[in-house]
Amino acid sequence: MLIGARHIDFLRNNKIRLLEASNITAAFIGILLVVILIAELIWHYYYDPADGHVFFSYRFRAYLPA
């Protein structure tokens, strides 16, 4: 019971710290999802199944010098 009471006191005294930690975690997850979305968009735009390469597909090679 003593451990539970200490835990409740810790939560009560550190609400701001826990809120900041949850905001940082949510921001990290959000940024990670945006990075994954951008990677997916790049993959689906540049991927050529005939080549099997992502960044050396025909769409990307059009921008490279001959």
C-alpha positions as CSV (number, residue, x, y, z in Angstrom):
1,M,0.0,0.0,0.0
2,L,2.9,2.3,0.7
3,I,4.3,1.8,-2.8
4,G,0.9,2.7,-4.3
5,A,0.6,5.8,-2.2
6,R,4.1,6.9,-3.2
7,H,3.3,6.3,-6.8
8,I,0.1,8.4,-6.5
9,D,2.0,11.2,-4.8
10,F,4.7,11.0,-7.6
11,L,2.0,11.4,-10.2
12,R,0.3,14.2,-8.4
13,N,3.5,16.1,-7.9
14,N,4.9,15.6,-11.4
15,K,1.9,16.1,-13.6
16,I,3.6,18.9,-15.6
17,R,6.7,16.6,-16.2
18,L,4.5,13.8,-17.3
19,L,2.5,16.1,-19.6
20,E,5.7,17.4,-21.1
21,A,7.0,13.9,-21.7
22,S,3.7,12.9,-23.3
23,N,3.9,15.9,-25.6
24,I,7.4,15.2,-26.6
25,T,6.4,11.5,-27.3
26,A,3.4,12.6,-29.3
27,A,5.6,15.1,-31.3
28,F,8.2,12.4,-32.0
29,I,5.5,9.9,-33.2
30,G,4.0,12.6,-35.4
31,I,7.3,13.5,-37.0
32,L,8.1,9.8,-37.5
33,L,4.7,9.3,-39.2
34,V,5.4,12.3,-41.5
35,V,8.9,10.9,-42.4
36,I,7.4,7.5,-43.1
37,L,4.7,9.1,-45.3
38,I,7.2,11.1,-47.3
39,A,9.3,7.9,-47.7
40,E,6.3,6.0,-49.0
41,L,5.4,8.8,-51.5
42,I,9.0,8.8,-52.8
43,W,9.0,5.0,-53.0
44,H,5.8,4.9,-55.0
45,Y,6.7,7.7,-57.3
46,Y,10.3,6.6,-58.1
47,Y,10.0,2.8,-57.8
48,D,10.1,1.0,-61.2
49,P,9.3,-2.7,-60.9
50,A,11.2,-3.4,-64.2
51,D,14.4,-1.9,-62.7
52,G,13.9,-3.0,-59.2
53,H,15.7,0.1,-58.1
54,V,14.1,3.1,-56.4
55,F,16.4,6.1,-57.2
56,F,17.6,4.8,-60.5
57,S,14.3,4.4,-62.1
58,Y,13.4,6.0,-65.4
59,R,11.7,8.9,-63.7
60,F,14.8,9.8,-61.7
61,R,17.2,9.1,-64.6
62,A,15.3,11.7,-66.6
63,Y,16.9,14.4,-64.3
64,L,20.4,13.0,-64.5
65,P,22.9,14.1,-67.1
66,A,23.5,11.6,-69.9
